[in-house]
Amino acid sequence: MRWLVANGWCSNFKLSPKIFPDSGRGLMAREPIKAGDTIVKIPSKLLITVSTVSSSGIGHLFDCGQIFSTQQVLAAYLVWEKHLGRGSFWDSYISLLPSSFNSPLFCSEDQLIGFPLFIRNKVNEMKTKLDFLFEDLLIVLSSKVCYHCNRKYSDFYTKNDFMWAWFIVNSRAVYISPSHNNDHTIKLCDDNSLALAPYLDMLNHSDDAKVQAYLLEQDGTYCLRTLVGYRKYEEVFIHYGSHSNLKLYLEYGFVLPENKNDVVSLDFSELLSAISSVFRFNAECSSYKYKMLKSHDMLKNLYLNADGFSWNVKVVIYVLLCPSTVELKSLYRKIFSDGFSPAEVDNIILVGKHLASVKSEEMLGYLRDIESLCSSEPNNESLQLCLDLLNHLSGVLNKCMTVLENSSVI
Ligand SMILES: C[S@@+](CC[C@H](N)C(=O)[O-])C[C@H]1O[C@@H](n2cnc3c(N)ncnc32)[C@H](O)[C@@H]1O
């Protein structure tokens, strides 16, 4: 905070840093805060944006005709500033950033083998993306020498440092309007809507938080207003987005005790085999039905949740149960205007109940596996979070089954 003040930050004394038992390091209300109050203001000089990188000592490296993502540029910049140590303008900020994370992205391959496939697949997707971004960066950096230490960039741009920096940006960057953020020469493949905002990024996430960010026209100061009030000594939160616990676990390294965004995803093939089991025939999807479902994005967002199942699950089950003699236009009419008859709803619910019980059994199996891993590694926080996540999802499936047992129309 002394460093922030020395660089033009004016504290409004509404917040102060504190370690909270449930959410860890965060910001506490030092006085009652009203809905509508501006809680933090960060001068533009203290924001790390693509413009900051462009005008920095490594800005010229990105003027090479290659296209980068905003997150890749900000991560590359953090690695470079970190290697400057005390010589970096951002040293006070960087030295307070977390050095390890509880996301499964940072678990070893040996640990990951014990994780449920639906988590492992997501981790592998993230790793593949990160590998690509890192290799892509090395193409630009490999032959160049850092003016500060005369070492080749590739000597200190390690994969681990890049992963650390990428995750810092992933879990801490705030949204900034691209129109206020275009003062640079770096070619980007995305919207350029990310900024790191020291101090502001100490705020933890809550589903109940509501905030509004705005920039002061005169000097580009980044301001954050809360739309809910807080009592003195309460933790003040922001809202990172309507994320499920799976997403929070993967991308931020924590889970919420209650999360209304939690869903259990389903594959199309799981719907087919549920229909086969319930109605005792070998369910197949003819190509005209498949094309129709795909072209209307009905094969996405297939999930169960605490309220039952998604609209797309309902439609896919209905379409798969329809005899292949039914014409496409009557399928459309049924789905998009007429609605389903009570008998059709009953059949859909029968399949839904079967899916919920199959997924519930599957989740209990995952829970047993992770519980035994946790007992052999009791201090592994990521494993503990995985256990919490699976317990939440198991709870979601129980609620789902209760809703389906008690309803004939969802
Ligand atoms: C923007 S930072 C918030 C400040 C952070 N707690 C710190 O100590 O620097 C985001 C990170 O904070 C943690 N976090 C945020 N909200 C949380 C919550 N509700 N419960 C637990 N951890 C949370 C996660 O580790 C996340 O990656």
The ligand as an ORCA input file, in Angstrom:
! r2SCAN-3c Opt
* xyz 0 1
  C      -8.332    -12.047     -7.539
  S      -7.564    -13.122     -6.413
  C      -8.263    -12.626     -4.884
  C      -7.215    -12.404     -3.818
  C      -6.508    -13.629     -3.327
  N      -7.278    -14.283     -2.288
  C      -5.116    -13.307     -2.818
  O      -4.776    -13.721     -1.713
  O      -4.364    -12.684     -3.522
  C      -8.338    -14.628     -6.864
  C      -7.925    -15.815     -6.045
  O      -8.417    -15.697     -4.717
  C      -8.916    -16.935     -4.231
  N     -10.368    -16.768     -3.996
  C     -11.188    -15.854     -4.537
  N     -12.423    -15.956     -4.060
  C     -12.411    -16.958     -3.178
  C     -13.401    -17.554     -2.330
  N     -14.642    -17.123     -2.310
  N     -13.013    -18.588     -1.547
  C     -11.731    -19.047     -1.559
  N     -10.749    -18.522     -2.331
  C     -11.093    -17.482     -3.122
  C      -8.601    -17.962     -5.303
  O      -7.353    -18.523     -4.996
  C      -8.494    -17.118     -6.563
  O      -7.650    -17.676     -7.543
*
